[in-house]
């Protein structure tokens, strides 16, 4: 791995689309695919450096690779990405969470792990 060999930082964000199975079950697979394409595009548009990368990982999970990014930078980017997805305002009438929730985890090259859970609606939990 280049980052290890060159002793550079590497952070990874794992982002999960909450309540996606419920979305897919109620709106159908095509709407689910369209939702994931919209989320992937929104995530990609926030990555400004050439080495940054977003990839789908599993059903509704995405991995964001951030070379030369420390844990603090990754946490800030994760929150920015969560807000970006929230701003898509994808309709989900069957969600059990009013306003929706976003969840992300960040891990830097030292394998320190921080998990953030933010509520889109104030007072939600």
N, C-alpha and C positions, 0 to 999 in steps of 0.2 A: 504494500500500500504506500503510495507516494507520500502522504502526510506523515506517516510513521518514519519512513526512510529519511525524509527531509526535516523531521522533527518540527512539523507544523501542526497547528491546531486543526481539529476536524470535529464538527458538531453535527448531530443528526436529530431531526425532529420527526416524531411519529405523530401523525394527525389522524384522528378517527372521526368520521361523520356520524354524529349521534343519531339514533333512531332511524338509520337507513333501511333496515329490514322492514320496519313498519311502513316506511315510505314506499319501498319497492312492492310490498304486498298490497298496498292500497291503490297505488297509481299505475302499477305495471312496470315490467322490465324496461320498456323503452323510455318511460319517464325517469326511471332509476338511472339508466345509462346517460340520459341527457343531463341529469342532475350531477353525476360524476364528471362529465365532460366540462360542465360549467364550473364546478369546484376546481378541477385540475387547471383550467385556463386561468381562473382567478389567482390561484396559488402561483402559477408560473409567471404571471404578470408582475408579481411582487418581488421576484428574484432578479436583482439588477446586475449581479456580477457574473462574468462568463462561467466560472467554475461551479456556481450554485446550481442545484438540480432538484427537480421534483419527480417522483415516480410513484405509480400506484403500487400498493403493497397489499395484496389480498383483496377482499371484496370492496370495502369502503374505507380503507386505510391508505394513507399516503406517507411516504418517507421524503423528507426534505434534507438534502445533503448540503452542508455549508462549510466548505474548506476555509481555513484561516479564520474561524469564528470561535470565540470563547463561549463558555456557558452563559454568561450574562447576555451576550449578543444573541445567542440562540433563543433564550427566553424572550427577549424583546421581539425577535422575529416571529416566534411562535404566536405571541399575542397579536402581532400585526396581521398574521395570516388568519388567525381565528376571527378577528374583526372583519377582515376582507370577505371571508366566507359568510359571516353573519349579514354583511351588507348586501349580499346577493338576494336576500329576502326570498328564498325559495319557499313557496307555499307548502305547508305540511299540516293540514287540518287534523290529522290523526295523531300528531305528536302528543306525548304525555307531559311535555314540558312547555308551558306557555313562554313564548319568546325564544325558546330553544336554548340549548347549552352547547358549548364547544369544549373539547378536551384535547390536550396535547401533552406530550412528554418530550423532554430534551435530554440529550446525553452527549457530553463532550468526550474527548479522547481519554480522559482520566476515568471514564465510566461513572462519574458522578451523575446522579439522576435527579431531576426535579420534575415534578408533575404539577401541572397547573390546571385548575378547574375554574372556569369563569362562567358566571351566569349572565346571559344577555339581558335579562329583565332584572331590575334592581329588586332586591329582597327575595329573589327566587333561590332555590337551593337544592 
